[in-house]
Amino acid sequence: RRRGQKAVLFAGCVADHANPAWKVSAVRLLAGLGLEILPDPGFTCCGCTLGHSGAPDAQAAMQQQNIEAWRTAGRPLLVTFCATCRCGLRAYARKDLGLTMDEIDLWREKLVSLAELLGDTSFDIGPGAPPAVRYHRPCHGAGGNQDLAFLRRAMGERLIFNENETPCCGFGGLTKLTSPDLSDAVAAMALAIYAPKPGEQIVTGCSGCVTQLRAAAPAGVVVGHWLELIG
């Protein structure tokens, strides 16, 4: 139902600066869905982490820049694949950032996750796929769990997810900055709960969770965004 619509990708800071391959995969998926992909109109950080760190003025400036960039692009679909970015962008509609009443409704309608757009698409598992994929659900920004629904379709029985075991990675808020030892301990506990075996892969839809768990993962265990599963 979205085929032919104009869309712009909000990749987020981690994809923009550290993992550009995520953007390449996301654009390829969007093109396969028949969307008209517009160039980046000048997005900056979503501002979510600036709010956590107590910098409201800098946060508001970035939020307003992103709104203006969206307007400049013609108010298209705003697609994100990072749970933190999605959470931060959704909050714009609840703040006094200059959005008109009509734009507030349109912002909520146009802001969609990449996994949500994938709908009922089907995928083939190639010979190089990991034997098992463990899904880490972010503490915040999980929304309607579109990532999990997508991965269940794409990975089938290879996907491992226990609804009763959804530990925090320890990265969120100011934990990593104000208490790095605690942050590292929480990450180690999460990995102990997952107990991944060598050759298995942990995936998530949050850029911050990827950064945290990847740094703490044992040798032989790959941690990444679920976009890295797309060949």
VOGU-730211 format. One record per residue: residue in one letter; x, y, z of N, C-alpha, C in turn. Coordinates in Angstrom, 3 decimals. Each point is the difference from the previous one (the first is absolute). Layout:
<atoms>
{atom 'a',{X,Y,Z},{X,Y,Z},{X,Y,Z}}
...
</atoms>
This chain:
<atoms>
{atom 'r',{0.800,-1.212,0.000},{-0.800,1.212,0.000},{0.836,1.266,0.000}}
{atom 'r',{1.303,-0.128,0.291},{0.891,1.158,0.000},{0.706,0.197,-1.335}}
{atom 'r',{-0.161,-0.951,-0.909},{0.728,0.037,-1.270},{-0.226,1.336,-0.703}}
{atom 'g',{1.093,0.578,-0.468},{-0.059,1.262,-0.729},{0.077,1.231,0.878}}
{atom 'q',{-0.142,-0.165,1.318},{0.074,1.152,0.891},{1.443,0.475,0.158}}
{atom 'k',{0.137,1.273,0.282},{1.326,0.559,0.250},{0.392,-0.275,1.443}}
{atom 'a',{1.279,-0.333,0.187},{0.491,-0.327,1.334},{1.408,0.540,0.179}}
{atom 'v',{0.311,0.368,1.235},{1.350,0.423,0.332},{0.457,-0.825,1.197}}
{atom 'l',{1.268,-0.375,-0.004},{0.546,-0.861,1.043},{0.650,0.841,1.091}}
{atom 'f',{-0.415,-0.249,1.231},{0.664,0.600,1.159},{0.868,-1.094,0.606}}
{atom 'a',{1.281,0.010,-0.338},{0.879,-1.112,0.362},{0.507,0.080,1.431}}
{atom 'g',{0.183,1.206,0.519},{0.529,0.151,1.352},{1.514,0.107,0.024}}
{atom 'c',{0.519,0.440,1.134},{1.421,0.322,0.116},{0.919,-1.209,-0.197}}
{atom 'v',{-0.356,-1.135,0.603},{0.885,-1.174,-0.068},{0.121,-0.499,-1.439}}
{atom 'a',{-1.107,-0.039,-0.714},{0.052,-0.431,-1.401},{0.728,1.031,-0.855}}
{atom 'd',{-0.238,1.270,0.256},{0.635,1.048,-0.798},{1.516,0.000,0.148}}
{atom 'h',{0.486,-0.255,1.211},{1.427,0.187,0.267},{0.793,-1.290,0.220}}
{atom 'a',{-0.658,-1.083,0.381},{0.747,-1.215,0.338},{-0.414,-1.227,-0.800}}
{atom 'n',{-1.251,-0.059,-0.453},{-0.489,-1.196,-0.703},{-0.780,0.382,-1.260}}
{atom 'p',{0.660,0.620,-0.965},{-0.718,0.421,-1.215},{-0.609,-1.147,-0.790}}
{atom 'a',{0.483,-1.212,0.211},{-0.572,-1.155,-0.710},{-1.463,-0.199,0.364}}
{atom 'w',{-0.386,0.402,1.218},{-1.412,-0.096,0.383},{-0.857,0.843,-0.930}}
{atom 'k',{0.482,1.182,-0.314},{-0.755,0.896,-0.879},{-0.140,-0.607,-1.385}}
{atom 'v',{1.070,-0.609,-0.491},{-0.028,-0.620,-1.325},{-1.064,-1.093,-0.047}}
{atom 's',{-0.029,-0.844,1.027},{-0.993,-1.077,0.050},{-1.414,0.555,0.112}}
{atom 'a',{-0.167,1.049,0.809},{-1.328,0.586,0.189},{-0.522,0.601,-1.294}}
{atom 'v',{0.857,0.706,-0.709},{-0.411,0.610,-1.276},{-0.370,-1.078,-1.004}}
{atom 'r',{0.750,-1.096,-0.017},{-0.307,-1.094,-0.926},{-1.368,-0.610,0.316}}
{atom 'l',{-0.308,-0.148,1.273},{-1.302,-0.536,0.387},{-1.129,0.952,-0.391}}
{atom 'l',{0.210,1.278,0.232},{-1.023,0.984,-0.341},{-0.249,0.027,-1.507}}
{atom 'a',{1.082,-0.087,-0.770},{-0.146,-0.023,-1.452},{-0.761,-1.247,-0.446}}
{atom 'g',{0.275,-1.130,0.667},{-0.706,-1.231,-0.333},{-1.481,0.064,0.313}}
{atom 'l',{-0.367,0.861,0.939},{-1.407,0.186,0.341},{-0.709,0.951,-0.955}}
{atom 'g',{0.758,0.567,-0.929},{-0.613,0.880,-0.992},{-0.161,1.435,0.450}}
{atom 'l',{0.723,0.411,1.035},{-0.076,1.375,0.472},{0.957,0.886,-0.786}}
{atom 'e',{-0.350,1.260,-0.125},{0.895,0.981,-0.606},{0.857,0.593,1.111}}
{atom 'i',{1.281,-0.328,-0.001},{0.885,0.375,1.102},{0.638,1.356,-0.292}}
{atom 'l',{-0.260,0.946,0.869},{0.525,1.344,-0.152},{1.364,0.120,0.681}}
{atom 'p',{0.840,0.925,-0.448},{1.294,0.201,0.662},{-0.182,0.579,1.400}}
{atom 'd',{1.006,-0.186,0.826},{-0.026,0.548,1.359},{-0.159,1.517,-0.082}}
{atom 'p',{-1.065,0.553,0.593},{-0.244,1.436,-0.107},{0.771,0.841,1.012}}
{atom 'g',{0.881,-0.645,0.786},{0.779,0.741,0.984},{-0.325,-0.350,1.432}}
{atom 'f',{-0.318,-1.272,0.259},{-0.299,-0.432,1.349},{1.257,0.048,0.869}}
{atom 't',{-0.226,0.212,1.285},{1.068,-0.093,0.983},{-0.413,-1.035,1.041}}
{atom 'c',{0.661,-0.032,1.134},{-0.347,-0.937,1.074},{-1.459,0.187,0.393}}
{atom 'c',{-0.667,-1.083,0.372},{-1.402,0.103,0.426},{-0.151,0.807,1.282}}
{atom 'g',{1.081,0.121,0.755},{-0.023,0.792,1.217},{-0.369,-0.771,1.251}}
{atom 'c',{-0.323,-1.262,-0.140},{-0.466,-0.791,1.135},{1.032,-0.025,1.125}}
{atom 't',{1.244,-0.299,-0.328},{1.030,-0.119,1.032},{0.355,1.356,0.613}}
{atom 'l',{-0.161,1.082,-0.747},{0.258,1.318,0.567},{-1.002,0.332,1.100}}
{atom 'g',{-1.231,-0.438,-0.187},{-0.991,0.188,1.050},{0.371,-0.760,1.256}}
{atom 'h',{0.498,-1.238,-0.157},{0.410,-0.800,1.147},{1.169,0.644,0.739}}
{atom 's',{0.874,0.675,-0.743},{1.200,0.563,0.606},{-0.197,1.412,0.538}}
{atom 'g',{-1.217,0.526,-0.077},{-0.293,1.299,0.594},{0.412,1.179,-0.854}}
{atom 'a',{-0.181,-0.095,-1.305},{0.325,1.099,-0.908},{-1.230,0.335,-0.836}}
{atom 'p',{-1.055,0.549,0.630},{-1.266,0.208,-0.719},{0.080,0.991,-1.151}}
{atom 'd',{0.828,1.026,0.114},{0.091,0.992,-1.073},{0.623,-0.614,-1.254}}
{atom 'a',{1.094,-0.731,0.186},{0.636,-0.671,-1.137},{-0.933,-1.049,-0.589}}
{atom 'q',{-0.716,-0.686,0.858},{-0.962,-1.005,-0.462},{-1.081,0.641,-0.861}}
{atom 'a',{-0.579,1.102,0.488},{-1.070,0.667,-0.740},{0.491,0.512,-1.350}}
{atom 'a',{1.237,0.498,-0.047},{0.550,0.502,-1.260},{0.104,-1.124,-1.029}}
{atom 'm',{0.438,-1.173,0.439},{0.109,-1.139,-0.912},{-1.378,-0.490,-0.428}}
{atom 'q',{-0.926,-0.043,0.925},{-1.358,-0.432,-0.330},{-0.631,0.924,-1.037}}
{atom 'q',{0.175,1.295,0.180},{-0.574,0.954,-0.945},{0.682,-0.076,-1.363}}
{atom 'q',{1.307,-0.277,-0.008},{0.696,-0.185,-1.282},{-0.570,-1.205,-0.747}}
{atom 'n',{-0.281,-1.076,0.727},{-0.547,-1.197,-0.643},{-1.413,0.249,-0.534}}
{atom 'i',{-0.793,0.751,0.743},{-1.349,0.334,-0.470},{0.076,0.838,-1.262}}
{atom 'e',{0.894,0.972,-0.017},{0.125,0.862,-1.176},{0.510,-0.791,-1.198}}
{atom 'a',{0.912,-0.937,0.235},{0.499,-0.846,-1.090},{-1.132,-0.836,-0.583}}
{atom 'w',{-0.856,-0.525,0.853},{-1.159,-0.788,-0.446},{-0.948,0.868,-0.829}}
{atom 'r',{-0.227,1.219,0.444},{-0.839,0.916,-0.769},{0.616,0.294,-1.363}}
{atom 't',{1.297,0.246,-0.014},{0.702,0.306,-1.254},{-0.134,-1.145,-0.991}}
{atom 'a',{-0.007,-1.222,0.515},{-0.121,-1.187,-0.859},{-1.426,-0.214,-0.490}}
{atom 'g',{-0.944,0.800,0.501},{-1.393,-0.138,-0.431},{-0.860,-0.843,0.915}}
{atom 'r',{0.450,-0.186,1.267},{-0.736,-0.778,1.002},{-0.271,-1.446,-0.461}}
{atom 'p',{1.045,-0.698,-0.418},{-0.189,-1.386,-0.476},{-0.054,-0.982,1.161}}
{atom 'l',{-0.118,-1.281,-0.334},{0.177,-1.035,1.011},{1.378,0.168,0.632}}
{atom 'l',{0.054,-0.125,1.315},{1.251,0.142,0.735},{0.327,-1.369,0.593}}
{atom 'v',{0.974,-0.669,-0.594},{0.274,-1.395,0.322},{1.251,-0.107,0.865}}
{atom 't',{-0.103,-0.729,1.094},{1.160,-0.223,0.852},{0.132,-1.477,0.327}}
{atom 'f',{1.235,-0.425,0.269},{0.233,-1.399,0.380},{0.662,-0.101,1.369}}
{atom 'c',{0.112,1.133,0.701},{0.583,0.008,1.345},{-1.098,0.259,1.016}}
{atom 'a',{-0.131,-0.874,0.991},{-1.054,0.137,0.997},{0.148,1.278,0.812}}
{atom 't',{1.237,0.391,0.291},{0.215,1.237,0.746},{-0.429,1.203,-0.823}}
{atom 'c',{0.361,0.022,-1.277},{-0.415,1.102,-0.871},{-1.527,0.044,-0.115}}
{atom 'r',{-0.616,-1.154,-0.157},{-1.455,-0.043,-0.116},{-0.647,0.576,1.256}}
{atom 'c',{0.513,-0.391,1.160},{-0.530,0.491,1.264},{0.175,1.520,0.097}}
{atom 'g',{1.206,0.479,-0.357},{0.265,1.428,0.062},{-0.844,0.799,-0.970}}
{atom 'l',{-0.146,-0.496,-1.216},{-0.779,0.713,-1.017},{-1.484,0.022,0.337}}
{atom 'r',{-0.513,-1.075,0.545},{-1.415,-0.038,0.377},{-0.322,1.063,1.052}}
{atom 'a',{0.976,0.306,0.849},{-0.221,0.970,1.072},{-0.175,1.422,-0.538}}
{atom 'y',{0.421,0.260,-1.242},{-0.142,1.349,-0.560},{-1.459,0.451,0.024}}
{atom 'a',{-0.897,-0.947,-0.238},{-1.425,0.347,-0.095},{-0.585,0.412,1.344}}
{atom 'r',{0.721,-0.252,1.086},{-0.490,0.363,1.334},{0.658,1.261,0.540}}
{atom 'k',{0.843,0.624,-0.819},{0.749,1.156,0.471},{-0.353,1.247,-0.808}}
{atom 'd',{0.345,1.144,0.558},{-0.231,1.267,-0.682},{1.218,0.323,-0.860}}
{atom 'l',{0.004,-0.559,-1.195},{1.144,0.158,-0.906},{-0.380,0.728,-1.283}}
{atom 'g',{-1.184,0.572,-0.030},{-0.426,0.758,-1.168},{-0.818,-0.782,-0.998}}
{atom 'l',{-0.294,-1.264,0.291},{-0.881,-0.768,-0.874},{-1.425,0.534,0.122}}
{atom 't',{-0.672,0.205,-1.119},{-1.405,0.393,0.044},{-0.838,-1.203,0.409}}
{atom 'm',{-1.271,0.241,0.331},{-0.869,-1.109,0.389},{-0.112,-1.030,-1.114}}
{atom 'd',{-0.131,0.475,-1.230},{-0.069,-0.927,-1.137},{1.309,-0.765,-0.150}}
{atom 'e',{1.124,0.681,0.217},{1.297,-0.650,-0.151},{0.232,-1.033,1.104}}
{atom 'i',{-0.527,0.247,1.187},{0.156,-0.970,1.085},{-0.638,-1.329,-0.389}}
{atom 'd',{-1.195,0.051,-0.528},{-0.668,-1.228,-0.452},{0.755,-0.640,-1.157}}
{atom 'l',{0.474,0.835,-0.919},{0.726,-0.516,-1.161},{1.341,-0.604,0.416}}
{atom 'w',{0.668,0.629,0.962},{1.279,-0.524,0.498},{-0.201,-1.401,0.574}}
{atom 'r',{-1.031,-0.161,0.797},{-0.286,-1.314,0.583},{-0.328,-1.033,-1.076}}
{atom 'e',{-0.705,0.431,-1.022},{-0.384,-0.919,-1.076},{1.190,-0.385,-0.865}}
{atom 'k',{0.867,0.968,-0.277},{1.093,-0.221,-0.945},{1.215,-0.690,0.628}}
{atom 'l',{0.152,0.091,1.319},{1.144,-0.618,0.662},{-0.240,-1.503,0.139}}
{atom 'v',{0.788,-0.784,-0.713},{-0.180,-1.455,0.000},{1.348,-0.694,0.159}}
{atom 's',{-0.037,-1.187,0.570},{1.215,-0.809,0.101},{0.172,-0.801,-1.294}}
{atom 'l',{1.239,-0.273,-0.328},{0.277,-0.791,-1.199},{-0.642,-1.378,0.096}}
{atom 'a',{0.072,-0.612,1.179},{-0.593,-1.335,0.170},{-1.507,0.025,-0.230}}
{atom 'e',{-0.642,1.094,0.427},{-1.444,0.132,-0.220},{-0.316,0.036,-1.489}}
{atom 'l',{0.818,0.699,-0.773},{-0.235,0.100,-1.441},{0.163,-1.340,-0.700}}
{atom 'l',{0.812,-0.881,0.581},{0.256,-1.285,-0.649},{-1.223,-0.910,0.003}}
{atom 'g',{-0.982,0.333,0.847},{-1.284,-0.687,-0.049},{0.110,-1.505,-0.013}}
{atom 'd',{-0.552,-0.621,-1.032},{-0.012,-1.465,-0.100},{1.019,-0.525,-1.000}}
{atom 't',{1.067,0.764,-0.212},{1.029,-0.451,-0.930},{0.590,-1.331,0.461}}
{atom 's',{0.504,-0.747,-0.951},{0.622,-1.288,0.319},{1.468,0.038,-0.406}}
{atom 'f',{0.807,-0.833,0.646},{1.440,-0.007,-0.243},{0.490,-1.432,-0.130}}
{atom 'd',{1.065,-0.169,-0.762},{0.674,-1.290,-0.102},{1.249,0.035,0.871}}
{atom 'i',{0.256,-1.084,0.715},{1.193,-0.085,0.841},{1.122,-0.610,-0.811}}
{atom 'g',{1.081,0.752,-0.166},{1.127,-0.443,-0.806},{0.904,-0.963,0.742}}
{atom 'p',{0.946,-0.628,-0.706},{0.882,-0.998,0.615},{0.927,0.584,1.055}}
{atom 'g',{0.265,1.317,-0.039},{0.912,0.598,0.963},{-0.678,0.512,1.249}}
{atom 'a',{-1.277,-0.279,0.166},{-0.736,0.511,1.152},{0.479,-0.649,1.293}}
{atom 'p',{-0.002,0.745,1.125},{0.407,-0.596,1.275},{-0.967,-1.094,0.425}}
{atom 'p',{0.490,-0.994,0.758},{-0.873,-1.103,0.419},{-1.119,0.448,0.933}}
{atom 'a',{0.238,1.073,0.749},{-1.013,0.527,0.905},{0.186,1.498,0.146}}
{atom 'v',{-1.107,0.707,0.122},{0.016,1.447,0.181},{-0.794,0.319,1.258}}
{atom 'r',{0.635,0.678,0.929},{-0.666,0.386,1.247},{-0.385,1.471,-0.096}}
{atom 'y',{-1.267,0.284,0.246},{-0.487,1.378,-0.103},{0.045,0.690,1.351}}
{atom 'h',{0.635,1.167,0.042},{0.017,0.834,1.200},{-1.010,1.117,-0.187}}
{atom 'r',{-1.026,0.005,0.832},{-1.016,1.047,-0.092},{0.421,1.195,0.852}}
{atom 'p',{0.076,1.186,-0.601},{0.411,1.188,0.754},{-0.977,0.312,1.132}}
{atom 'c',{0.521,0.596,1.072},{-0.866,0.363,1.134},{-1.013,1.054,-0.406}}
{atom 'h',{0.401,0.944,-0.825},{-0.903,1.063,-0.431},{-0.083,-0.011,-1.518}}
{atom 'g',{-1.038,0.563,-0.501},{-0.089,0.142,-1.447},{-0.371,-1.260,-0.741}}
{atom 'a',{-0.388,-1.069,0.731},{-0.361,-1.236,-0.696},{-1.319,0.157,-0.752}}
{atom 'g',{-0.788,0.991,0.405},{-1.241,0.286,-0.725},{-0.906,-1.210,-0.065}}
{atom 'g',{-0.501,-0.270,-1.199},{-0.889,-1.133,-0.180},{0.714,-1.295,-0.308}}
{atom 'n',{1.303,-0.056,0.285},{0.788,-1.212,-0.238},{0.028,-0.415,-1.465}}
{atom 'q',{0.026,0.989,-0.895},{0.052,-0.331,-1.420},{1.290,-0.751,-0.347}}
{atom 'd',{1.109,0.360,0.662},{1.261,-0.693,-0.262},{-0.127,-1.490,0.303}}
{atom 'l',{-0.591,-0.304,1.139},{-0.141,-1.406,0.396},{-0.899,-0.756,-0.964}}
{atom 'a',{-1.100,0.611,-0.397},{-0.910,-0.659,-0.943},{0.695,-0.265,-1.332}}
{atom 'f',{0.774,0.980,-0.453},{0.732,-0.168,-1.250},{1.019,-1.133,0.106}}
{atom 'l',{0.767,-0.024,1.091},{1.032,-1.014,0.156},{-0.593,-1.398,0.126}}
{atom 'r',{-1.146,-0.109,0.614},{-0.649,-1.311,0.090},{-0.372,-0.516,-1.383}}
{atom 'r',{-0.441,0.899,-0.864},{-0.316,-0.411,-1.375},{1.272,-0.344,-0.769}}
{atom 'a',{1.018,0.843,0.151},{1.204,-0.151,-0.820},{0.870,-1.173,0.435}}
{atom 'm',{0.122,-0.231,1.314},{0.936,-0.995,0.504},{-0.653,-1.321,0.398}}
{atom 'g',{-1.318,0.011,0.166},{-0.674,-1.244,0.350},{0.521,-0.588,1.297}}
{atom 'e',{0.281,-1.299,-0.011},{0.412,-0.696,1.212},{1.407,0.365,0.445}}
{atom 'r',{0.738,0.697,-0.844},{1.353,0.418,0.399},{-0.034,1.126,1.030}}
{atom 'l',{-1.110,0.703,0.069},{-0.106,1.124,0.920},{-0.254,-0.493,1.421}}
{atom 'i',{0.779,0.515,0.940},{-0.158,-0.335,1.409},{-0.394,1.265,0.751}}
{atom 'f',{-1.166,-0.032,0.625},{-0.448,1.127,0.805},{-0.912,-0.529,1.088}}
{atom 'n',{0.329,0.349,1.239},{-0.795,-0.413,1.155},{-0.648,1.244,0.597}}
{atom 'e',{-1.307,0.054,-0.034},{-0.741,1.165,0.491},{0.304,0.295,1.464}}
{atom 'n',{0.411,-1.006,0.756},{0.285,0.178,1.423},{1.464,0.335,0.274}}
{atom 'e',{0.803,0.055,-1.032},{1.418,0.326,0.161},{0.356,1.131,-0.947}}
{atom 't',{-0.263,1.231,0.438},{0.281,1.172,-0.827},{0.846,0.992,0.795}}
{atom 'p',{1.261,-0.341,0.256},{0.848,0.845,0.850},{0.376,1.320,-0.667}}
{atom 'c',{0.288,0.983,0.849},{0.521,1.282,-0.472},{1.456,-0.190,-0.404}}
{atom 'c',{0.452,0.754,-0.996},{1.408,-0.083,-0.415},{0.895,0.878,0.874}}
{atom 'g',{-0.596,0.949,0.738},{0.782,0.850,0.891},{0.511,1.290,-0.597}}
{atom 'f',{-0.411,0.293,-1.226},{0.539,1.171,-0.705},{-0.846,1.249,0.193}}
{atom 'g',{-1.300,-0.149,0.230},{-0.952,1.099,-0.099},{0.169,1.096,1.034}}
{atom 'g',{-0.678,1.149,-0.283},{0.049,1.144,0.888},{1.422,0.493,0.183}}
{atom 'l',{0.362,0.304,1.232},{1.354,0.462,0.305},{0.870,-1.094,0.617}}
{atom 't',{-0.499,-1.238,0.012},{0.716,-1.067,0.693},{1.426,-0.160,-0.507}}
{atom 'k',{0.171,-0.006,-1.314},{1.317,-0.230,-0.573},{0.980,1.113,0.368}}
{atom 'l',{-0.512,1.224,0.139},{0.864,1.133,0.314},{0.252,0.135,1.500}}
{atom 't',{-1.031,-0.170,0.797},{0.129,0.269,1.430},{0.441,-1.213,0.810}}
{atom 's',{-0.253,-1.195,-0.509},{0.376,-1.199,0.739},{0.435,-1.096,-0.972}}
{atom 'p',{1.166,0.180,-0.635},{0.430,-0.966,-1.022},{0.174,-1.422,0.531}}
{atom 'd',{0.431,-0.130,1.254},{0.156,-1.351,0.561},{-1.346,-0.706,0.105}}
{atom 'l',{-1.006,0.740,0.467},{-1.346,-0.572,0.078},{-0.506,-0.341,-1.392}}
{atom 's',{0.231,0.888,-0.963},{-0.417,-0.228,-1.379},{0.611,-1.286,-0.544}}
{atom 'd',{1.294,-0.185,0.241},{0.685,-1.207,-0.481},{-0.545,-1.255,0.692}}
{atom 'a',{-0.315,0.129,1.281},{-0.521,-1.155,0.743},{-1.372,-0.409,-0.513}}
{atom 'v',{-0.837,0.993,-0.332},{-1.332,-0.299,-0.539},{0.129,-0.683,-1.362}}
{atom 'a',{0.927,0.470,-0.826},{0.224,-0.626,-1.308},{0.460,-1.445,0.162}}
{atom 'a',{0.918,-0.220,0.930},{0.489,-1.366,0.242},{-1.130,-0.905,0.483}}
{atom 'm',{-0.894,0.536,0.848},{-1.126,-0.799,0.478},{-0.943,-0.350,-1.141}}
{atom 'a',{-0.247,0.966,-0.899},{-0.867,-0.268,-1.146},{0.571,-1.107,-0.872}}
{atom 'l',{1.294,0.063,-0.242},{0.632,-1.022,-0.839},{0.004,-1.361,0.702}}
{atom 'a',{0.103,0.012,1.323},{-0.064,-1.263,0.738},{-1.390,-0.615,-0.103}}
{atom 'i',{-1.032,0.844,-0.007},{-1.374,-0.506,-0.156},{-0.185,-0.587,-1.398}}
{atom 'y',{0.508,0.693,-1.005},{-0.141,-0.499,-1.371},{0.858,-1.238,-0.241}}
{atom 'a',{1.163,-0.050,0.666},{0.913,-1.142,-0.124},{0.190,-0.430,-1.455}}
{atom 'p',{0.405,0.923,-0.874},{0.160,-0.368,-1.408},{1.181,-0.946,-0.202}}
{atom 'k',{-0.150,-0.908,-0.938},{1.069,-0.929,-0.335},{0.823,0.572,-1.163}}
{atom 'p',{1.265,-0.393,-0.109},{0.801,0.473,-1.135},{-0.694,-0.296,-1.323}}
{atom 'g',{-0.006,0.994,-0.870},{-0.661,-0.142,-1.295},{-1.413,0.536,-0.014}}
{atom 'e',{-0.580,0.180,1.186},{-1.328,0.596,0.074},{0.099,1.514,-0.107}}
{atom 'q',{-1.120,0.619,-0.205},{-0.024,1.436,-0.210},{-1.088,0.633,0.868}}
{atom 'i',{0.319,1.143,0.604},{-0.977,0.783,0.745},{-0.339,1.225,-0.837}}
{atom 'v',{-1.287,0.225,-0.239},{-0.414,1.161,-0.778},{-1.047,0.795,0.775}}
{atom 't',{-0.079,1.264,-0.315},{-0.953,0.889,0.626},{-0.338,1.111,-0.982}}
{atom 'g',{-0.964,0.828,0.376},{-0.376,1.114,-0.859},{0.376,1.342,0.593}}
{atom 'c',{0.887,0.006,1.003},{0.423,1.244,0.648},{1.494,0.198,-0.190}}
{atom 's',{0.384,1.140,-0.540},{1.415,0.278,-0.258},{0.813,0.016,1.284}}
{atom 'g',{-0.566,0.545,1.078},{0.713,0.039,1.273},{0.229,-1.395,0.559}}
{atom 'c',{-1.008,-0.852,-0.099},{0.142,-1.382,0.479},{1.067,-0.747,-0.795}}
{atom 'v',{0.050,0.230,-1.304},{1.039,-0.633,-0.824},{1.373,0.404,0.508}}
{atom 't',{0.204,1.304,0.204},{1.289,0.515,0.447},{0.422,-0.616,1.326}}
{atom 'q',{-0.943,-0.080,0.933},{0.293,-0.520,1.336},{0.284,-1.491,-0.011}}
{atom 'l',{-0.873,-0.778,-0.599},{0.149,-1.451,0.036},{1.160,-0.474,-0.876}}
{atom 'r',{0.241,0.703,-1.083},{1.123,-0.373,-0.867},{1.320,0.139,0.746}}
{atom 'a',{0.123,1.047,0.808},{1.240,0.228,0.749},{0.219,-1.045,1.082}}
{atom 'a',{-1.090,-0.586,0.508},{0.104,-0.947,1.116},{-0.100,-1.457,-0.431}}
{atom 'a',{-0.306,-0.261,-1.256},{-0.249,-1.371,-0.453},{1.266,-0.861,0.044}}
{atom 'p',{-0.161,-1.279,0.335},{1.158,-0.899,-0.006},{0.480,-0.292,-1.419}}
{atom 'a',{1.224,-0.492,-0.089},{0.579,-0.325,-1.305},{-0.865,-1.031,-0.716}}
{atom 'g',{-0.184,0.213,-1.295},{-0.766,-0.941,-0.809},{-1.477,0.296,-0.068}}
{atom 'v',{-0.467,0.994,0.770},{-1.415,0.377,-0.009},{-0.136,1.362,-0.665}}
{atom 'v',{-0.785,0.052,-1.052},{-0.202,1.236,-0.746},{-1.229,0.719,0.527}}
{atom 'v',{0.123,1.302,0.211},{-1.123,0.842,0.409},{-0.202,1.070,-1.062}}
{atom 'g',{-1.237,0.214,-0.414},{-0.232,1.015,-1.010},{-1.467,0.389,-0.104}}
{atom 'h',{-0.244,0.942,-0.866},{-1.384,0.347,-0.329},{-0.569,-1.086,-0.892}}
{atom 'w',{-1.319,-0.202,0.063},{-0.594,-1.058,-0.827},{0.184,0.263,-1.492}}
{atom 'l',{0.293,1.249,-0.369},{0.274,0.276,-1.415},{1.223,-0.756,-0.505}}
{atom 'e',{0.879,-0.390,0.890},{1.198,-0.725,-0.402},{-0.325,-1.432,-0.445}}
{atom 'l',{-1.214,-0.445,0.283},{-0.421,-1.325,-0.455},{-0.463,0.022,-1.458}}
{atom 'i',{-0.246,1.190,-0.530},{-0.523,0.125,-1.357},{1.147,-0.064,-0.991}}
{atom 'g',{-0.009,-1.003,-0.852},{1.081,-0.172,-0.967},{-0.209,0.823,-1.253}}
</atoms>
